[in-house]
Amino acid sequence: MHRSILISLLVLTLCCSPLVLAQTSAGQPPSDRMGKLESAVAQAQSSADNAWMLTSAALVLMMTGPGLALFYGGLVRRKNVLSTMMQSFAMMAIISIMWPLLNYSLAFGSGTSIIGGLHNVFLRGVGLAPDPDYAATIPLQTFMIYQLMFAIITPALVTGAFAERMKFSAMATFLTLWSILVYSPMAHMVWGKGGLLNASLGGRFPCLDFAGGTVVHITSGVSALICALYLGKRLGYPREPTPPHSVVISFIGACLLWVGWFGFNAGSALGSGPLATSAFVNTHFGAAAAALSWALAEWIRNGKPSALGAISGCVAGLVAITPAAGFVQPLSAIIIGLIAGIFCYFMVIQVKAWFGYDDSLDAFGVHGAGGTVGALLTGIFASSVINPIFKDPKSGVALPSGAIEGNWSQVGNQLIGVALAWIISIVGTLILLKIVDMTIGLRVKPDEEIEGLDLTQHGEEGYDFAS
């Protein structure tokens, strides 16, 4: 009985609904009703995309502090833990002020094919309306603050190469200038309007870099190598062992990096649609595959896998999948991760030993090497099914993206992008190191290095065992 009554009410409701809708919309032209509907849909999409992008910005900031600060902090000796973490924290503060004053305009403002202009200094013209060239569904300020988080972590990565031996004042000065003269031009060329390597806005040499393989990892990693070579080795290296004072702290930092990297890569879709899903999935698979391949290589060589090796492999995979995240299919992401884990392990264990340079925390072996191999593999595995970034100008039909689809010329474009990133990083870093060295000096005194940078640079210690 009750069931028949419910069915009758449901039928009555369905029959009356069109009449109710007709009465409420009476007097409104169909075009007005359709316009309101389209506006509501657009607002809903904008809200969803904006929410994801603000969340992604927070995730990327988490990668620097606490992620990178803990990862690097655990790898140094106890007497340098605070100074190492402070370097990452300093970038969070310094670059956050430099970005609205100057760096954002140089990176994303209209200018030449190499560098942006000064039209957006002090965030002039950077408001709450979207910029269709960058992201049509989110406020330009959201895009700006999201890109700031990339600008923060990139110079912070460089600090891994000169950990335990550079003055804090020299570090702050050098990396501030580096963010202007190395990072900003590279970001403009790859992602900025009119950029030489910009694949989405018609650059002369379209280089596929979804989230920063060239802009972030090659620039930071190669610059790190130059810093290590210029400053020279730590006192006693490699005769005296310099083991990590806390792999536990580094382990926590690496896990935070893995989680934050979803904002780094999936957020680079600049929206909450299917492309973000693809980048999210690829990021996870690439990290897992590299962690396994590094650990397996270490297991074969040393007879046992280490926790430090596994987390280093994870970061190497995250680095390598970064340029490819929004361009490749999941199986390709696994292949990229497997290759990156083994390749970066070889660079850290064998190549560094061959040449004898003191890259303290392997910034070059992981980020420089991983970013390079990831950028090149992107040109091979990029798929138009995932991201039809190249289209026929007349018909609008998607064109092949990578070599597996027949577009071997893309590998050439990737090589050009990689080469430019290497050249700019080497030349720019050498010039800036020389300037800072001649003015305020780069390296701490030998007795200060022996005592530790926590006390000599900051007057405090990371651990007080007396209390």
C-alpha positions in Angstrom: 0.0 0.0 0.0 2.7 2.5 1.0 4.8 1.5 -2.0 1.9 2.3 -4.4 1.4 5.7 -2.7 5.1 6.6 -3.1 5.0 5.6 -6.8 2.0 7.8 -7.4 3.6 10.8 -5.7 6.7 10.3 -7.8 4.7 10.2 -11.1 2.8 13.3 -10.0 6.0 15.2 -9.3 7.6 14.3 -12.6 4.5 15.3 -14.5 4.2 18.7 -12.7 7.9 19.6 -12.8 7.7 21.0 -16.4 4.7 23.1 -15.5 6.5 24.6 -12.5 9.7 25.3 -14.5 7.6 26.9 -17.2 5.9 29.2 -14.7 9.2 30.2 -13.0 10.8 31.0 -16.3 7.8 32.7 -17.8 8.6 36.1 -19.3 12.3 35.3 -19.7 13.6 34.9 -23.3 15.3 31.6 -24.0 18.6 33.4 -24.7 18.6 34.9 -21.2 17.9 31.6 -19.5 20.7 30.0 -21.5 23.1 32.8 -20.7 22.4 32.4 -17.0 23.0 28.7 -17.2 26.3 29.1 -19.1 27.4 31.7 -16.5 26.6 29.4 -13.6 28.5 26.5 -15.3 31.5 28.8 -15.9 31.5 30.0 -12.3 31.3 26.5 -11.0 34.3 25.4 -13.2 36.3 28.5 -12.1 35.6 27.8 -8.4 36.7 24.2 -8.8 39.8 25.0 -10.7 40.7 27.8 -8.3 40.3 25.6 -5.3 42.6 23.0 -6.8 45.2 25.6 -7.8 45.3 27.2 -4.3 45.7 23.7 -2.8 48.4 22.9 -5.2 50.3 26.1 -4.4 50.2 25.1 -0.7 51.5 21.6 -1.6 54.4 23.0 -3.5 55.3 25.4 -0.7 55.2 22.3 1.6 57.9 20.8 -0.6 60.4 23.5 0.4 59.4 23.7 4.0 59.2 21.2 5.6 59.9 18.8 2.8 63.2 19.9 1.4 64.4 21.4 4.7 64.0 18.1 6.4 65.3 16.0 3.5 68.5 18.1 3.3 68.7 18.7 7.0 68.9 15.0 7.9 71.7 14.4 5.3 74.2 16.8 6.8 76.2 16.4 10.0 74.6 17.4 13.3 76.5 20.6 13.6 75.0 21.9 10.3 71.4 20.8 10.5 69.9 24.2 11.4 72.0 26.2 8.9 71.0 23.8 6.1 67.3 24.0 7.0 67.6 27.8 7.3 68.8 28.0 3.7 65.5 26.6 2.5 63.5 28.7 4.9 65.4 31.8 3.7 64.4 31.2 0.1 60.8 31.0 1.2 61.0 34.5 2.6 63.5 36.2 0.2 62.0 34.9 -3.1 58.4 35.6 -1.8 59.4 39.3 -1.7 61.4 39.4 -4.9 58.6 37.7 -6.9 56.0 40.5 -6.7 58.6 43.3 -6.9 60.5 42.1 -10.0 60.9 38.4 -10.7 57.3 37.6 -11.7 57.4 40.3 -14.4 60.7 39.0 -15.7 59.4 35.4 -15.9 55.8 35.9 -17.1 55.5 39.4 -18.4 55.5 40.3 -22.0 59.0 41.0 -23.4 61.5 39.3 -25.7 61.8 35.6 -26.4 64.5 35.4 -23.7 63.2 37.5 -20.8 60.0 39.2 -19.8 59.6 43.0 -19.5 58.9 45.3 -16.5 55.2 45.7 -17.2 54.1 43.7 -14.2 56.6 45.0 -11.6 55.0 45.4 -8.2 52.2 43.1 -9.6 50.9 45.9 -11.7 48.1 44.5 -13.9 48.1 41.2 -12.0 44.6 41.2 -10.6 41.7 38.7 -10.0 40.6 38.4 -13.6 42.0 35.5 -15.6 44.7 35.8 -18.2 43.6 33.4 -21.1 47.1 33.0 -22.3 48.1 31.3 -19.1 44.9 30.0 -17.5 41.4 31.0 -18.6 39.5 29.7 -15.5 41.5 31.0 -12.5 42.5 34.5 -11.3 45.8 35.7 -12.6 46.9 36.2 -9.0 46.3 32.5 -8.4 48.5 31.7 -11.3 51.1 34.2 -9.9 51.2 32.7 -6.4 51.3 29.2 -7.7 54.3 30.0 -9.9 56.0 31.7 -6.9 56.2 28.3 -5.2 58.3 27.0 -8.1 60.5 30.0 -7.9 61.1 29.4 -4.2 62.0 25.7 -4.3 64.4 26.0 -7.3 67.2 28.0 -5.7 66.6 26.1 -2.5 67.6 22.9 -4.4 70.9 24.4 -5.3 71.9 24.7 -1.6 72.4 20.9 -1.5 75.6 21.2 -3.4 77.4 23.6 -1.1 75.9 22.5 2.2 78.3 22.8 5.2 80.7 25.3 3.8 79.1 28.5 2.4 78.4 31.7 4.4 74.8 32.5 5.0 75.2 36.0 3.7 76.9 34.7 0.5 74.1 32.1 0.0 71.4 34.7 0.4 73.0 37.2 -2.0 74.0 34.6 -4.6 70.7 32.9 -4.8 68.7 36.2 -4.9 70.8 37.2 -7.9 70.5 33.7 -9.3 66.7 33.8 -9.2 66.8 37.0 -11.3 69.5 36.1 -13.8 69.1 32.3 -14.2 65.7 31.2 -13.1 63.6 34.1 -14.5 64.9 33.9 -18.1 64.5 30.1 -18.2 61.0 30.3 -16.8 60.1 32.9 -19.4 61.6 31.0 -22.3 59.7 27.8 -21.4 56.4 29.1 -19.9 56.2 32.8 -20.6 54.4 34.7 -23.3 56.6 34.8 -26.4 59.1 32.5 -24.9 61.7 30.9 -27.2 60.9 27.4 -25.9 57.2 27.8 -25.1 55.3 24.9 -26.7 51.8 26.1 -25.9 52.2 29.6 -27.1 54.1 29.0 -30.3 57.8 29.3 -29.3 60.5 28.9 -31.9 61.7 25.7 -30.5 58.7 24.1 -28.6 60.2 22.2 -25.7 57.8 20.0 -23.7 58.2 20.8 -20.0 55.0 20.3 -18.2 56.1 21.2 -14.7 59.8 22.2 -14.7 62.3 19.5 -15.8 64.4 22.2 -17.5 63.2 25.3 -15.6 63.5 23.9 -12.1 65.7 20.7 -12.1 68.3 21.2 -14.8 68.9 24.8 -13.8 69.2 24.0 -10.1 71.1 20.8 -10.6 73.7 22.1 -13.1 74.1 25.3 -11.0 74.7 23.1 -8.0 77.5 21.3 -9.8 79.2 24.6 -10.7 78.9 25.7 -7.0 80.5 22.4 -5.8 83.4 22.8 -8.3 83.9 26.5 -7.5 83.9 26.2 -3.7 85.9 23.0 -3.6 85.5 20.1 -1.2 84.6 20.2 2.4 87.5 19.9 4.8 88.6 16.2 5.0 86.5 15.1 2.1 86.6 12.3 1.0 89.1 10.9 3.6 86.8 11.6 6.6 83.4 10.1 6.5 80.4 12.6 6.5 77.4 10.3 7.2 73.9 11.8 7.5 73.2 12.7 11.1 69.5 11.5 10.8 68.2 9.4 8.0 64.9 9.4 9.9 64.5 13.2 9.4 65.5 12.8 5.7 62.9 10.0 5.3 60.1 12.2 6.6 61.3 15.0 4.3 61.3 12.7 1.3 57.8 11.5 2.0 56.6 15.1 2.3 58.2 15.8 -1.1 56.4 12.8 -2.7 53.0 14.1 -1.4 53.8 17.8 -2.3 54.9 16.8 -5.8 51.3 16.1 -6.7 50.7 19.8 -6.4 53.9 20.4 -8.3 52.9 18.3 -11.3 49.2 17.8 -11.3 48.8 21.5 -10.4 50.7 22.4 -13.5 47.5 21.4 -15.5 46.3 24.8 -14.2 42.8 23.3 -13.6 41.1 20.4 -12.0 40.2 18.5 -15.2 41.4 15.2 -16.7 44.9 16.5 -17.5 45.5 17.0 -13.7 44.4 13.4 -13.2 46.9 12.2 -15.8 49.8 14.2 -14.3 48.8 13.0 -10.8 48.8 9.3 -11.8 52.1 9.6 -13.8 53.8 11.4 -10.9 53.0 8.6 -8.5 54.0 5.8 -10.8 57.2 7.5 -11.8 58.3 8.0 -8.2 57.5 4.4 -7.2 59.3 2.9 -10.2 62.5 4.9 -9.6 62.5 4.1 -5.9 62.4 0.4 -6.8 65.0 0.6 -9.5 67.5 2.6 -7.3 67.0 0.2 -4.4 67.4 -2.8 -6.7 70.6 -1.4 -8.2 71.9 -0.8 -4.7 70.8 -4.3 -3.6 72.7 -5.9 -6.4 75.9 -3.8 -5.8 76.0 -3.8 -2.0 74.0 -6.9 -1.1 71.2 -4.9 0.6 68.9 -2.0 -0.1 69.2 1.1 2.1 66.4 3.5 3.2 68.5 6.4 2.0 68.9 4.8 -1.4 65.1 4.2 -1.7 64.2 7.7 -0.8 66.9 9.1 -3.1 65.4 7.0 -5.9 62.0 8.3 -5.2 63.1 11.9 -5.5 65.0 11.0 -8.7 61.8 9.5 -10.2 59.8 12.6 -9.2 62.4 14.8 -10.9 62.4 12.8 -14.1 58.7 12.5 -14.5 58.2 16.3 -13.9 58.6 17.4 -17.5 56.6 14.4 -18.8 53.8 14.3 -16.2 51.2 15.9 -18.4 52.3 14.4 -21.7 52.8 10.7 -21.3 50.7 7.6 -20.5 51.0 5.7 -17.2 53.1 2.9 -18.6 55.5 5.4 -20.1 55.7 7.0 -16.6 56.8 3.7 -15.1 59.5 3.3 -17.8 60.8 6.8 -17.2 60.9 6.2 -13.5 62.8 2.9 -13.9 65.4 4.5 -16.2 65.8 7.6 -13.9 66.4 5.5 -10.8 69.2 3.5 -12.3 70.7 6.5 -14.1 70.8 8.8 -11.1 72.2 6.0 -8.9 75.0 5.6 -11.4 75.6 9.4 -11.4 75.7 9.6 -7.6 77.7 6.5 -6.9 80.0 6.1 -9.9 80.4 9.4 -11.8 80.9 11.5 -8.7 83.6 9.1 -7.5 85.3 9.2 -10.9 85.6 13.0 -11.0 85.9 13.5 -7.2 83.7 16.6 -6.9 82.0 17.2 -3.6 78.3 17.7 -4.3 77.4 17.4 -0.7 73.8 16.3 -1.0 73.8 15.1 -4.6 71.8 18.0 -6.0 73.4 17.5 -9.4 73.3 13.7 -9.4 69.6 13.7 -8.7 68.2 17.0 -10.1 70.6 17.9 -12.8 70.9 14.3 -14.1 67.3 13.4 -13.5 66.0 16.5 -15.0 68.1 16.0 -18.1 67.1 12.4 -18.7 63.5 13.2 -18.0 63.4 16.1 -20.5 64.8 13.9 -23.2 62.5 11.0 -22.5 59.6 13.3 -22.6 60.4 13.9 -26.3 60.3 10.2 -26.9 57.2 9.2 -24.9 54.9 12.3 -25.3 51.5 11.2 -26.5 48.8 13.4 -28.2 46.2 11.1 -26.7 47.1 12.6 -23.3 47.8 16.2 -24.3 47.2 17.2 -27.9 49.5 20.3 -27.6 50.4 20.4 -31.2 47.6 21.0 -33.7 47.3 21.6 -37.4 46.7 25.3 -37.8 44.1 24.8 -40.5 42.1 21.8 -39.5 42.7 21.9 -35.8 43.5 18.2 -35.8 46.0 17.0 -33.2 49.5 16.3 -34.5 51.9 13.7 -33.1 53.6 14.8 -29.9 56.6 12.5 -29.4 58.9 10.1 -31.1 56.8 7.1 -30.3 54.1 8.7 -32.5 56.5 9.5 -35.2 57.5 13.1 -34.3 61.2 12.6 -33.9 61.9 16.3 -34.4 60.5 16.8 -30.8 63.6 15.0 -29.5 65.6 17.7 -31.2 63.5 20.4 -29.6 64.1 18.8 -26.2 67.8 18.7 -26.8 67.8 22.5 -27.6 65.8 23.1 -24.4 68.2 21.0 -22.3 71.3 22.6 -23.9 70.0 26.2 -23.2 69.2 25.3 -19.6 72.7 23.9 -19.2 74.4 26.9 -20.8 72.4 29.5 -18.9 73.0 27.7 -15.6 76.8 27.3 -16.2 77.5 30.8 -17.4 75.1 32.6 -15.0 76.2 30.7 -12.0 79.9 31.2 -12.7 79.5 34.9 -13.1 77.4 35.3 -10.0 79.7 33.2 -7.9 82.7 35.3 -9.0 80.9 38.5 -8.2 79.8 37.4 -4.7 83.2 35.9 -4.0 85.0 39.1 -4.9 82.7 41.3 -2.8 81.7 39.4 0.4 83.4 36.1 0.0 81.7 32.7 -0.4 83.2 30.2 1.9 83.4 30.2 5.7 86.8 30.1 7.4 88.3 26.6 8.1 87.8 26.9 11.9 84.2 27.9 11.3 83.6 24.9 9.1 85.1 22.7 11.7 82.9 24.2 14.5 79.8 23.9 12.3 77.6 26.5 10.6 74.9 26.3 13.1 77.0 28.1 15.7 79.2 30.2 13.4 76.4 31.5 11.1 73.4 31.5 13.4 74.6 31.3 17.0 72.5 28.3 17.9 72.5 24.5 17.8 69.9 22.1 16.5 70.1 19.8 19.5 70.7 20.6 23.1 71.6 17.4 24.8 72.5 19.1 28.1 68.9 20.1 28.9 
